[in-house]
C-alpha cells in the first residue's frame, strides 16, 4: 500500500540521535513522568511507573519521540516524586540504583529539545 501524501498525521522520520540528557524529565500522554537514567547512542533507559511498579526500561529514539515529550517539571521535584512512588508501590533494584545514581550526581541536567 502506497503512502498517502495528503496524510499529515503520521511521522515519516525517526531521529538517529537521541536529543535527551541523563536526568532529563519527560512526560507521556497520560501525564506520567519519567527521568532519563542512562543515555546511549540509539537508546535511553527511563525510570517510570510501569504495571504499577517503578521500573527501568529501555527505549529507542523512535519510541521516545512517539510516546514521550519534554516536561515542564523541575528535576528535584520529579526525582522526589518517583522515589516516593517507589516507596508506596514498589521499585525494582535497577530503578532504585538508577535513581540513587541521579541523587548522587546532585545537579539538575540542562534540558534538551526532543526535536532539534
N, C-alpha and C positions, 0 to 999 in steps of 0.2 A: 504494500500500500504506500503510495507516494505521500510525501508531506504536503499538507495544505498550507500554502504560503500566506493565506489570509488569517491563519490561526496564530494570534499573538499571545495566547495564554500559556504556551509551553516555552521552556527554556532550552535552547539548542546548544548551549555551551556549558561546559563544566570546567572551572578553572583548574589548571595543572598545579598551581601553587596555592597552598592554604594561606589565607590572609587573616590568621589569628595568632595570638601570642599566648604563651603559657600564663595562666592566671586570668585570662580574659573571661568576662561573664557574658553568657549567651542566654537567649530565651526562645522557647518553641511557641507554636501557635496557641497552645493551651496555657501560656504564660508560666510554664515551669522553667526554672533557672538551671543552668549548668555552668560549670567552670572548666576551662581547658586545663587539664592537668599535665599533659605531655603533648609535644608537637613534633611530628616528623615531616618529611618532605611531602608525602602524599596523603597523610592521615593524621588524625589527632585523637587523643583519649580524653573523653569528657567524664566528669563526675556529675551524676544526676540521678534522680529517682526513677527507677525502672522496676515495674512489677511490685511496687510498694516498698522497695529496699533501695538504699543509696548504693550505686554501683559505678564502677569504672568501665566504660565501654569505648571501643574503637570505632571511629567514623572516617569515611573517606571524604575528600574535598567535596564531592558531589552530594553526599548525604548531608553534610553540614550546610551547604548552600540551600538545599531543598527544605530542610527541616528546622534550621536554627537561624536566628537573626541577632543582631547586636542588641544588647540590653543596656538600657539607661538605668543601671542598678549598681550601686557602689560595691567595690570588691570586698571590703571588710564586712559589709552587711550580708552579702551573698555567701561568703565563707562561713560566717556565724550561723546563718540560716541553714545551710547544708549540714553543718556539724550538729545542729540541734535536731534536724530531721533524722540524721543518722542515729542519734541517741534515742529518739522516740520510736522509730520504725525499723531500725536495723541498718547495718552498714557492712559491706564486705571488707575484708582485710586490705585488698588492693585500693579500694576507695579511701579507706581510713589513712593508709600510708601516703596516698597522693595528696590528700587534704593536709596532713601533717607536714609534708614537704613544702606546700604552699605557705603554711603558717610560719615555718622556719625561714623561708625566703623573706617574709616580713615586709614586702613592699608591694604596692599596687602596680600592676603592669600598665604600660601605655596601651590603650585600646587601639585596635586597627579596624579598618573597614573591611567587611567581607567581600565587597565588590570593587576592589581597587583596580 
